[in-house]
Amino acid sequence: MNTMVSSLFSQEDILQRIYTIRGVQVVLDRDLACFYGVETKRINEAVKRNPNRFPEDFMFQLTLKEVESLMSQHVLLTTSTESDVYEEVLLSRSQNATLKGQRGHNTKYLPYAFTEEGVGQISSVLKSSIADLVSVRIQRAFVVMRRFISSNAGLFQRIDTLESKQIATDDKLEQIMQRMDELSPSPKASQLFATGCIWDAWSYMSDLVRSARERIILIDNFVDDRVLSLLTKRSDGVVATIHTRYSQPFLNDLKKHNEQYSQVKFVQLPHKAHDRFLIIDSQTYLLGASVKDMGTGLCAITKMEIEPLVILSFLK
């Protein structure tokens, strides 16, 4: 009989299924069922028939939040059936709905957790030929886990301290970065560049690109790889579109760019546009020169009061 139990699972198998929930070490009902070689419902039915043997410090039912936490740790998702059941429970929670579904009252699908004392009682209510041997093995695993935690308490405390310090440091860094964003100068409403101020113009355009939070739209007859280089400065998630005339060399550059960096969309201008425009989110800027030539000659950039939709409507 002992050989039969040994062939089913090892002490390492049990240790991997002991979790700390609500500050105590527990084994979930479905894992107990696996160890005892029975269905989960048989364990729960045996408990219901003997409520006096299982007080709250012997076993308890997990909350929705605890189920969600275990799912995030990939503890519960072992079969598609279980995944569907727990997903249904969490969906009910997220939609603030009553916990009722086509399977009935969903709370009955929330797993039960058994403490060491609860596991000891299981063998007395299950009529199984290996119940006693299984319970002994599981309780021995609890002892091993308890000794491990006790002998490494100092290490765990140091880890908790380091994690707390790391969290505090991350919070401080976030506050510093936020403050830097608040204090950093935003692009001026208008800017004039004298002939030869190529770097100043490039720096100003770079600040405009970095300021985008949702989208960047450039309307310019003449663009080249320098424009693509400028657009690489935009934040992650910012959509970039270039409206320009057809140019095979530029399309070749665009293809190579898009193979490595975030996509930039090309839209061919339906007709020649005299002026150049740059749309940053909901703001429109009038460019006095093409982006690639900005600063090579006297030019200006001006923020306009016109809505981007008005400008875009003229491109159709």
C-alpha positions, 0 to 999 in steps of 0.5 A: 500500500505504501508503495502505491502511494509513493508511486502516485506522488512525492513529498516534493509534489505536495510541497509545491501545492502548499500555499500561504493564504491569509497567513497560513499554509493550506492545500486546496480542495482540488489538490487534496482530491488529486492526492487522495485519488477522488473527485473534488466534489467527494471531498467537499461532500464529506466536509458538508456531512461533518461540519463540526469537524471542520471549523474556520481554522481548519478550512475556509472558502477562498474569496474572489480576490484570492482566486484572482490572485492565484489565477495570476500566479497560474495556480488554478489554470490547469484544465480548460474546464477549470479555467472556464469556471473561474473566468465566469466567476471573475467576469461576474465580479468585474461586471458587478453582477450577481453571482449567478450564471447558467451553472447556478450560484457561482460561489460554490465553484470557489475552491476551499483551502484546508489547513494542516488540522483540516487535512488531518480530519479529511482522512477520518471522513473519507472512506478510502483505503489510502486515506490515512497514508495520504494524510500522514504524507501531507502532514509531514510535508506541512512540517517540512514547510514549517521548518523551512520557513522557520529556519529562513525567517531572517532571510525572508525578513531581509527580502521583505525589507529590500522589497519595501525599500525598492518600492519606496525608491521606485515611488521617489523616482516616479515623483522626480520624473513627474516633477521634471516633466512639469518643470521642463519647458514646453514648445513655444506657441511660435518660433522663428529660426534665422538662417543657419540655425539648423540645430535649434530648429531640429531641437524644437521639432524634436520637442514637439515630437516628444510632446505627442501623447496620441498622434503625429501627422505631418503634411509635407510635400518633400520628406526624406529619411531625416523625417523618419529619424525625427519620428523615432523620438516619439513615445511608445504608442504614439501613431505617426502618419506622413502625408506627402507626394509619391517618392520611390526613394522615400518609400524604400527608406520607409520600408526599411524603417518600419521593419525595425521601428514602430510603424509610420504610415504613408498617405499620398497627397491627392494634390500639391500642398503649398504649406506644411502642417504638423499635427500633434494630438489635437494641435496644429502647427504651420511650418514655414519650411519642410522639416528636412530643410528647417533652419537652413533658411529664415523660417517660422513655426506657428501654432494655429487655432484651426482644428486638425480636422479642418486641415485634414478635410482639405486633403480628401 
